[in-house]
Amino acid sequence: MEKREDFLSGKRIRAIKPKTFSNVLDIIEGFDLSGAYNAGRLSEACRVYEKMVKVGATIAVTLAGAFTPTGLGSYIINAMEKGLVDMVISTGANLYHDMHFALNLPLYQGSSNVDDEKLLKHGIVRIYDIFVPDETLFETDKVVQKIVYEIGEKVNTPLSTSELHYLIGKWLLENAPNPEESILAMAAKYNVPIYTPSPGDSSIGMNVAKVKIDGHGVIVDPDLDVLETAAIVYCSESNGVIVLGGGSPKNFYFQTQPMLDQILGIGRGGHDYVIQLTVDVPQYGGLSGATLQEAVSWGKIRPREDVNKVTVYMDVTVSAPLLFSYMFSKNYVCSHKNLYLKRKDFLERLKEAYVRGKK
């Protein structure tokens, strides 16, 4: 009969820390010479990323799926550090699991070929082939509740999710044993705003609700997120995005253009640069698989013929590290845009433009 420790005998998953983030140039250049299939599309994605950086575009990353539990979040962290990511839109689940690494709480390599009833009996949850002990979840819950309680004692106005995540990140920077392994903490350090389209749809949201039922906590206002993200896009000279996995974060970023044009009447004509990394296909009607050409019909992406948009049909745990490593290998570094600190100014500019348009 299996014991609990038998299931947790796999290697502990650590935040990946490649030694140099380099030596991928030969691989991508080989893909470029081929130009075929998804090898060709990945090389195109690298060129689009280079264009974004060279023109100084505001670059967002949207993050869906269970990306952070893999330990691969360090690629996004390194990109933020180098000024290659200016804004993040993520599911709440990715941010919750990101906190485990900052708090030095374990996740383990497991298997998808397992009896899940036995895992339940032993207090282990499964994310495909990743095993998470209940105590990792419980300890993270305690920290989220503590942070939210402390925020509620100081703040009595509604918060956008960017404000909530910034305050959580600041707490991790100051108190967690490994803040350098957390997207939330490093985003706070580099003033990169992080948004969540469905703040209640994650363990962070559930813990916010728990504190509230105890008579404390904060009010999270998603309307502020809609306005802030639209304002950031409106106030940027050009806009680009790296879509990792699709989902609601993809649409939440893309909808900034219809918000500006269709709703507020101050449109910018669509996003300028889009890289989509996905394994989903379009014929089932889901947003994750929707083509970028379809997004042109909505005014979400500019209708250009040149290669400013590309879809790579590849698992993001493979394609994203290759894409980011290419940029690191080319030694691209940009000044930090500090968008989190500019949110209120951008909102005022958005309101002024809207009022002018109504007149």
WOWO-V989991 format. One line per field, one symbol per residue. phi: phi as a letter, one per 40 degrees, with the letter a starting at -180 (. if undefined). Layout:
phi=???
This chain:
phi=.cbdcccbcccccbccbdcbfbgbdcccccccccgbfcccccccdccccccdcccgccbbbbbbgcccccgcccccdcccdcgcbbabbbcccccccdcdcccfbcbbcbaccacccccdccgbbbbfbbbbcdccccccddcdcccccccccbbbbdbccccdccccccccdcbccbcccbcdcccccbfccbbbcbcccaccccccccccccgbgbbbbccccdcccccccccccabbabcbgggcdccccccdccccccccgbcbghccbbbbbabcbcccgcccccccccccccgcbccbcccbaabbcadccbccdccccdccccgcabcccfcdcbdcccccccccccccccc
